[in-house]
Amino acid sequence: MTDNQPAYSIFSTESISGVAYKNKSLKRAIITYLDSSDTATVMDISRELNISVPKSASLVNELVQECLIRDYGKIDSTGGRKANVYGLVNDACFFIGVDVKKYYVNIGLLDFKKHLISVRELVPYQLENTPESLHALTAIIEDFISDFNDIRNRILGVGINLTGRINHLTGYSYSFFHFQEEPLSQIIQKEIGIPTFIENDSRSMAYGEFMNGVVRHERNVLFINIDFGLGMGILIDGSLYYGKSGFSGELGHIPFFHNEIICHCGKKGCLETETSGLALLSIVKDKIAKGSSSILTMNHKDLDKIRLEDVIEAARKEDTLVIEVLSELGEKLGRAIAILINIFNPELVILGGKVSETGELIKLPIRSALNKYTLGLVNNDTQLKLSKLGERAGVMGGCLIARERVLSSAT
């Protein structure tokens, strides 16, 4: 396929019927099979899809002509003629993931075989519920896409992660950019001209870790996103769990404490008021204001200018105050995670988000609380790990979710 040709018909959402629909569905099934098996012969595809060898060969040839799959040559055989193996073409199509943080954006490009081939990290940005902030976000996406104008028509989907309540089916965000009647996904799609999908940031990060991160064979996983807020992605039997309205995972808004701290949701006592990155930042600044010593005051005479990234860096430099606060925060969060473990009995709990970058300083007090508050037999079944993808978990998740949505819409 040349770059001035339109996007592949197999990914079109245009309504078709009869033989054309059946062939499109079978081609999609072949791509799904090659996606999981990496390579396969026509005979393998015939057995997997339960269709005749001639039909399999015909569909495979069409996909080769469409430049979606490639003949990778012959494989050794125990007898008879050697068979050709086929696999997906890396640069057949691409997907973009946009991970929106409070003060910056991470954005990346994924190829068809799920390789992250380009990433921009820490692009300055201010997340606010204003038209100006939305315009700035679309400008960042457009600027990134402009680097790939030669393949723009092969960028088939954009996945955008936002904090808060997201309906991934309708494309509405109920926490940010909800000042227009149209779904946010459609608004952005009109601006950039590429199918756009919106997802909750914690859920997307969980998906990134599940598909390409620390997860190996585990099928039931909880991903705890300890960033400015506190969120959770849930994987049950290998699939993202959304709940009825798509709002599952609002861990941070469990009424866990009897405090007078007003959460940004408007309620008091939410878990994230004492266990999130914002809480960490607030507690550290408050203790410094009351006379506690910290290396943070060496570079920041004005406490208002201390940011969460500065606190994380101070922890890496073994700042006693920050380590002490992290220990208290981790113990409280560990108690909450212990409840989740007792309920879900997961195989794995992953700690991700900005605060997880403190590594063992946050993991150890959480583990200690888990040992104390979970049921022994349940706790023994659950591993606790730090995110492998770190800052790139959201980008990877956004790319993969866009890829999965585009491929699934073809059926």
Secondary structure, 3 states (H helix, E strand, C coil): CCCCCCCCHHHCCCCCCHHHHHHHHHHHHHHHHHHHHCEEEHHHHHHHHCCCHHHHHHHHHHHHHCCCEEEEEECCCCCCCCCEEEEECHHHCEEEEEEECCCEEEEEEEECCCCEEEEEEEEECCCCCCHHHHHHHHHHHHHHHHHHHHHHHHEEEEEEEECCCEECCCCEECCCCCCCCCCHHHHHHHHHCCCEEEEEHHHHHHHHHHHHCCCCCCCCEEEEEECCCEEEEEEECCEECCCCCCCCCCHHHCECCCCCCECCCCCECECHHHHCHHHHHHHHHHHHHCCCCCCHHHHCCCHHHCCHHHHHHHHHCCCHHHHHHHHHHHHHHHHHHHHHHHHHCCCEEEEECHHHHHCHHHHHHHHHHHHHHCCHHHHHCCEEEECCCHHHHHHHHHHHHHHHHHHHHCC
